[in-house]
Amino acid sequence: GVVVLGYVPRVEDCVIESRHLGLVLPEEIPMLKERLQKLARVLEETLDVDAIVGLAERAPDVPEEKDPVYGFRLSKPVRVGVAEDEAFCFFYKDNFRLLRKMGAELVFFSPLRDRRLPEGLDGLLLYGGYPELKGRELEANESMRASVRDAIREGMPCMAECGGFMYLHEEMEDMDGQMRRMAGVIPGRVFRTPRLARFGYVYLESRKGRDYGKIPAHEFHYFDSTSCGEDFLASKPVGKRSWSCIHQEGRLLAGFPHFYYYGNPRIPEEFLENCRAYRQEQRKAGAAGKGRTGRKVRGTER
């Protein structure tokens, strides 16, 4: 009773290779467009495309889901720096959409190529990716490492996960087995492991008494740290396995777990509130500085 609509053969010269964290990125694949075009020609011969299209046309419409509204939006936008390059490339675009809806202006920069953080930032996001493949380049960019370190130490809000968390350490082992100097915010070093560490979905709960509720997250990494953090408890959805994770110190939230913001919007909400507070502090400090270094009036410096 099942109608066969076709099959997908193995086409050896169209195989897209994988590595330790999954598929390689599109820009790294030689002749990607040509490979896809060849695969398309093969599928035209092995799939009944007209039957597939006809089946789709008879299918009921998928109901459109409205983007949830959480009742939080800043009255004035904050500027949030987002690391994006070959070393930091693992994103949920949904997270970007929710941040913008909540009042964030996202400013993208490259820890590999830019010399320092963009001007006028109110917060910093360091997502996952492949810093272990770019350890030499990240170490060589001393001015960026110092810029990130100084900003966080001066109170700029920062959320860092997985690869971004690795970048914040004092040292990180790269894929060649070399220890590389990183930003130096997290005391400790990152080292490679022979297998996936703490792989899979988890629920996170704060150990500092903050009322987030359960936070859905996941971990996927072949590296570990001498300083994973103790401020959250991660628990597997099935079974009794659990472990400590994440540094939450001041306005820094950094650890291996990846967050999906729609799963618990209290996380981005608190981050953006911190960004707003930081911006206000910077403006007050700037105004006070201008007052101290302004022109002299009646012989008294103001």
C-alpha positions in Angstrom: 0.0 0.0 0.0 3.0 2.3 -0.1 3.8 4.1 -3.3 7.5 4.4 -4.0 8.4 7.9 -5.1 12.1 7.3 -5.7 15.4 6.7 -4.0 18.7 8.6 -3.3 21.8 6.7 -4.5 25.2 7.1 -3.0 27.2 9.5 -5.3 30.8 9.2 -4.1 32.1 12.4 -5.6 29.2 14.4 -4.0 29.9 13.3 -0.5 30.2 16.2 2.0 32.8 15.2 4.6 32.4 15.7 8.4 34.8 16.3 11.2 34.8 16.2 15.0 31.7 18.5 15.5 29.7 17.6 12.4 29.7 18.8 8.8 32.3 21.1 7.4 31.1 24.7 6.6 30.0 25.5 3.0 32.8 27.9 2.3 35.3 25.2 3.1 34.0 22.7 0.5 35.7 22.8 -2.9 33.4 23.1 -5.8 30.3 22.9 -3.6 27.9 24.4 -6.2 29.1 22.0 -8.9 28.6 19.0 -6.5 25.1 20.1 -5.7 24.2 20.6 -9.4 25.5 17.1 -10.2 23.5 15.6 -7.3 20.4 17.5 -8.6 20.8 15.9 -12.0 21.1 12.4 -10.4 18.0 13.0 -8.3 16.0 14.0 -11.4 16.6 10.5 -12.7 15.9 8.6 -9.4 13.0 10.6 -7.9 9.5 11.0 -9.3 9.5 14.8 -8.8 6.1 15.3 -10.3 4.5 12.8 -7.9 6.3 14.4 -5.0 5.0 17.9 -6.0 1.5 16.5 -6.5 1.5 14.9 -3.0 2.6 18.2 -1.5 -0.2 20.1 -3.3 -2.8 17.7 -1.8 -1.4 18.0 1.7 -3.3 20.2 4.2 -1.8 23.6 5.0 0.5 23.9 7.9 -1.0 26.3 10.4 1.1 29.5 10.8 2.5 29.9 14.2 2.7 33.4 15.6 6.0 34.4 17.2 5.3 34.4 21.0 5.2 37.7 22.8 6.8 37.7 26.2 5.9 41.2 27.3 9.5 42.4 27.5 11.1 45.1 25.4 13.6 47.8 26.3 12.4 51.3 25.7 15.7 52.2 24.1 17.8 49.7 22.2 21.2 48.4 23.5 24.2 47.6 21.3 25.3 44.0 21.7 28.5 42.7 20.1 28.2 39.3 18.5 31.4 37.3 17.6 31.0 35.9 14.1 33.8 34.4 11.9 35.3 31.0 11.1 36.0 30.4 14.7 32.6 31.5 16.0 29.9 30.3 13.7 27.3 28.2 15.7 24.1 30.3 16.1 20.4 29.8 16.5 18.9 32.5 14.2 15.8 32.4 16.5 18.0 33.7 19.3 18.9 36.7 17.1 15.3 37.3 16.3 14.2 37.3 19.9 17.0 39.5 21.0 16.0 42.1 18.4 12.4 41.9 19.4 13.4 42.5 23.0 15.4 45.6 22.0 18.9 44.6 21.0 20.9 46.1 18.1 23.3 43.3 17.1 26.8 44.4 16.0 28.9 41.6 14.5 32.7 41.5 14.8 35.5 39.0 14.2 37.8 38.0 17.1 40.1 36.6 14.3 40.5 39.8 12.2 39.3 42.8 14.1 41.9 44.4 16.4 39.4 45.4 19.2 35.7 45.3 20.1 33.4 47.7 18.2 32.8 51.1 19.9 29.8 51.8 22.0 28.9 48.2 23.0 26.6 47.6 25.9 27.0 43.8 26.0 28.9 40.9 24.4 27.8 37.5 23.0 30.3 34.7 22.3 28.6 31.7 20.8 30.1 28.4 19.7 32.1 27.3 16.7 35.6 26.1 16.1 38.1 28.1 18.1 40.2 24.9 18.4 40.8 25.1 14.6 41.9 28.7 14.8 43.9 28.7 18.0 47.1 30.1 16.5 45.2 33.0 14.9 43.1 33.8 18.0 46.3 33.8 20.2 48.1 36.0 17.7 45.3 38.7 17.9 46.5 40.0 21.3 44.7 43.3 21.1 41.3 41.6 20.6 42.0 39.3 23.5 42.9 42.2 25.7 39.9 44.2 24.5 37.5 41.4 25.4 39.2 40.8 28.8 39.2 44.5 29.7 35.5 45.0 28.7 34.3 42.0 30.9 36.5 43.0 33.8 35.1 46.5 33.6 31.6 45.1 34.0 30.3 44.7 30.4 27.6 42.0 30.4 28.7 38.9 28.5 27.1 35.5 27.7 29.5 32.9 26.3 28.8 29.3 25.5 30.9 26.4 24.3 33.4 27.8 21.9 33.0 31.3 23.3 33.5 29.9 26.8 36.7 28.2 25.6 37.9 31.5 24.2 37.5 33.2 27.6 39.9 30.8 29.4 43.5 31.5 30.2 44.7 28.7 27.8 43.1 26.4 25.2 44.5 23.3 23.5 44.1 23.5 19.8 43.6 20.6 17.3 47.4 20.3 16.9 47.8 19.7 20.6 49.3 23.2 21.2 48.3 25.2 24.3 47.3 28.7 23.1 46.8 31.8 25.2 43.2 33.1 25.2 41.3 36.0 26.7 42.2 35.2 30.3 38.8 35.9 31.9 38.1 32.3 33.1 41.0 30.9 35.3 42.0 27.6 33.9 42.6 25.8 30.7 40.7 23.9 28.0 41.9 20.5 26.9 40.9 18.0 24.2 39.2 14.8 25.1 39.0 11.5 23.0 35.2 11.5 22.9 32.2 13.7 23.3 31.9 15.1 26.8 28.5 15.3 28.5 26.8 15.0 25.1 23.1 15.8 24.7 20.1 17.6 26.1 20.0 18.9 29.6 17.9 21.0 32.0 19.7 23.7 33.9 18.8 25.1 37.3 20.5 28.0 39.0 22.4 27.3 42.2 22.5 30.9 43.2 18.8 31.2 43.9 17.8 33.1 40.8 14.3 32.3 39.7 14.8 31.2 36.1 12.9 27.9 36.5 14.2 25.0 34.3 16.3 26.0 31.3 16.5 23.6 28.4 20.0 23.5 26.9 22.4 21.0 25.2 26.1 20.2 25.2 28.1 19.0 22.2 31.9 19.3 22.5 35.1 17.2 22.4 36.9 19.5 24.8 36.7 20.0 28.6 37.9 22.5 31.1 39.7 22.6 34.4 37.1 25.2 35.4 33.6 24.4 34.1 31.9 26.4 36.8 29.7 25.6 39.8 26.8 28.0 39.5 24.3 25.8 37.7 23.2 22.2 37.9 22.8 20.3 34.6 20.5 17.3 34.7 19.7 14.8 32.0 16.0 14.7 31.1 16.0 10.9 31.5 18.1 9.2 34.2 19.8 10.6 37.3 23.0 11.9 35.8 23.8 15.5 36.7 26.9 17.8 37.0 27.9 21.3 37.9 28.5 23.9 35.2 28.6 27.5 34.2 30.3 30.6 35.7 27.8 33.3 36.8 29.8 36.1 38.3 28.5 39.6 38.2 27.3 40.1 34.6 29.2 37.2 33.1 27.3 34.0 32.2 29.7 31.5 30.6 29.8 27.7 30.2 29.7 24.8 27.8 25.8 24.5 27.5 24.1 26.1 24.4 20.9 28.1 25.2 17.8 28.3 23.0 16.3 31.6 24.2 12.7 30.7 23.3 13.0 27.8 25.7 13.4 30.2 28.6 13.2 33.9 27.7 14.3 34.9 31.2 17.9 34.3 30.2 18.0 36.9 27.3 15.8 39.2 29.4 18.2 39.4 32.3 21.1 39.8 29.9 19.5 42.8 28.2 18.6 44.3 31.5 22.2 44.1 32.5 23.2 45.7 29.2 20.8 48.6 29.9 22.3 49.0 33.4 25.8 48.9 32.0 25.0 51.6 29.4 23.5 53.9 32.1 26.7 53.4 34.2 28.9 54.2 31.3 27.0 57.4 30.5 27.1 58.6 34.1 30.9 57.9 34.2 31.3 59.7 30.9 29.4 62.7 32.1 31.4 62.8 35.3 34.6 62.6 33.3 33.6 65.5 31.2 32.8 67.5 34.3 36.3 66.8 35.7 38.2 67.5 32.5 36.1 70.4 31.2 37.0 74.1 30.9 38.0 76.3 33.8 35.5 78.7 35.1 36.7 81.6 37.3 40.0 79.8 37.9 38.4 76.6 39.1 38.6 73.5 37.0 35.2 71.8 36.3 
